[in-house]
């Protein structure tokens, strides 16, 4: 399955008040693994950024002045997300802004959900942790995902963090521990996620030599002499 973890930054909170997208960040996952592919662009919104929004993401009007318009980047953006399952935190916000930008182009573009599936991690988190804070920072703390580089919101950085968070929330194991104390604390922290490069080579297979096999049999004899040896039981039944 191809998934695209997506986040946007905007000039304000409501597209019906004329607010626009100013940054899009996307991270690609295939088969629940980072591929290293991403899509990232800043956009000139052709309007002022609200002070409240600027305080959140730190993107200024001066910085955006020479950036491309949404019409300039739309084709590449649609090509990147088409057919993927989008993973978004608070999806109605981002999808609503993207659909608004599509409508403004008047180019016959369909709504986002006509070209992509959408998974809302905020809905997922609220179902698992009702009555608790479920913003990105709170979830990172709860699931042990490192967001120490996140001083201000940024679409690509938040998409990268959300990708790690999504993998942990949906069953990505981050550590293996057999100690009782760690098991007792399993509900409090899952561990810090560590990415593996998509191009990582397969691990080599090292087979035991004759002396190692003989030592293995001697150890099994020793275990069997003290009681039941499950390994021998498996060998006998196979």
N, C-alpha and C positions, 0 to 999 in steps of 0.2 A: 504494500500500500504506500502510495506517495502522499505525504502530508506536508503542508506548509504552515509553519507557525508565524502568525502575522500580528503586527502592532502598528498603530498610526499615532502621529501627533497632529494636533489641529490648532486653529486660531482661537477656538472657543468650544463651547459645549453643545451648541445646537445648530445643525445645518439649516434649519428653517429660518434662522436669524442671519443667514448669509455666511456662516462660518465655513472654513475650507480646510482641507488636508494640507499639511506642510511637510510631513515626513512619512515615509512608508518603510518599514523594515520587515523582511521575510527570511526565514530560515527553513531549509528543506530537510525533511526526514524521509527516508525510504526504508521500509522494513524496520521501523523504530531505531534507525541509526542515522546519525548526522552524516550527510554526504559532503559537507564543505561548501555546497552551493548556497548562495543567498542573493536576495534582491534588496537594494537599499538606495533610496533617492530622497533628496530634499526638493521641495516644490515651492515656487513663487505663488502665493495664494491670491495675488492681486487685491489684497486688502490688508488692513492693519491686524496685528496679533494682539489679542486682549492681554492686558497686564496680568490678569489672574492666570491665564494659560502660560504666559511667558515665565511666570514664577515657578511653574511646574516643570517645564522642559528647557527653559533657558535659551530658546531659539528666538533671535531678534529679527525685527523687520529689515535691518541693515544686512544681516547675514543672508536673508532670503531674496534680496533684491535682484541678484544676478542668476538665480536658480531657474531651471526650466518650468514651464507651465504644466499643469496636469495633462493637457492635450498632447504635449510633447512626449510624455512618458507612458501614456495610457496603454498603447499597443504592447510595449515590452512587459508592462505590469500584468496585463491580462494573459499574455502568453505564459508568464511564469506561474500564475496561479491556476490556470485553466485545467479542469479535471482533477485537481487535488482536493484533499480534505483539509479545509482551513481549521487551524487550532487557534482560538482567540480568547482572551480573557475579557469578559463583558462584550460578547460578540455584537449585540444590537448597536452599540456605540460605533464600532469600527465599520461594520457592514452598512449601517445607516449613512455614514459619511461617504463611503465608497459608492454606494448606490446614488447618492446625491451628486457626486462628481460625474458619474456615468450619465445621469439625466441632463446635466448642464451641457454636456458635449453634444447632445442631440444627434448621436451617431448610431442610434438603433441598438445600443448595447443592452443586453438583458441584465436583470438583477444578479447580484453575486451568487445567490443560492440557486440560480439556474445553470451556473457553470461550475460550481464547487459545492461540495458538502461542507457543513460548518459544525464544529464542535466548540461549545462554550465551556471553558474551564471554570468560569465563575459559577455557573449552574452546577457543574460537577462538584465543586468545593462546597457550595452551600448545602448540597444533598448529603455530603459526608460530614460536615462540621456545622450543623445548624446553630444559629445564635452566636457564632464566633466571627471574628474578623477574617475575611477571606480575600483581602486585597493581595497583590503580588508580594509585598514585603512580609506580610503576616504568614503567607503560605510558605515562603522561602525559609522563614525561621522555623515553622512547624515541621517542614520536611527536610531540613538540613541542606538546602540548596544555597550555595554561596552567591550572594548578591552584593558583596563588599565593594564592587566597582561602581555601584549604582548610587550616585549622589543626586543626579537629576534624572528625570524620565528621558528616555531616548528610544525611538522605535526599534532600531536594530538591537540595541543592548537588551531591551525588554523582551524582544522576540527570542533572543538567545537564552535568557533566563527562563522564560516561559517554556521553551523547548525542554530544558533540563527538568523543570518542575513537572511538566506533563508526563515525561517518561517515568519519573518516580511515582507520581500519583496513579498511574495506570499499570503499575506492576514492575517497573524497571528496578531490579535489585542493585543496590549500590555497595553493599558490604555483606560479608558472611561471618557470623560469629556463633560459637557454640557455647559460650559461657552463660551461666544462669543469670548473672546480673545484667548482661546485655539484653537477654530475652525479656527481663522484667521491665526494661526501659524502652522496649520496642515501640510502644504506643507514643512515646514522647519524642523520639528522634529516629529517623531512618538512616542517617549518615550522609556524608557529603558525596555528591555524584561526581564521578570522574569520567570524562569523555575518552573514548577510544577512536583513533583516527580511522576514517572510512577505508583508507588504503592499507590498514594494518595487515601484514602477511600472516598466513595460517601458522599456528604453533607447530614446531617440529614434533614428530612422534619418535620417542626414544624407547626402544624395546629392551627388556631385561636380558642380560646374557645368562649363560648356563650356571655360573656360580651364584648369581643373584636369584635365579629360579630355585636353585637348591636351598639357598638360605630361606627363601619364602616357604618352601615345603617344610623345612625344619621348624620354622616359627608356627606353622599351622599344626604340626604334630604336637608342639608344646601347648598350644591353646586347646587342642582336642583332648589332651591328657588332663586338663583341669576342668573340663566340662564340655558343653556343646560348642561346636565350631560351625557357625552359620555358613562360612565359605565352603567347607567340605560338604555340608548338606546340599548346597546349591550345585556343586560339582556332581554329587551323586545323583541328583534328580534330573540333570541336564543330559 
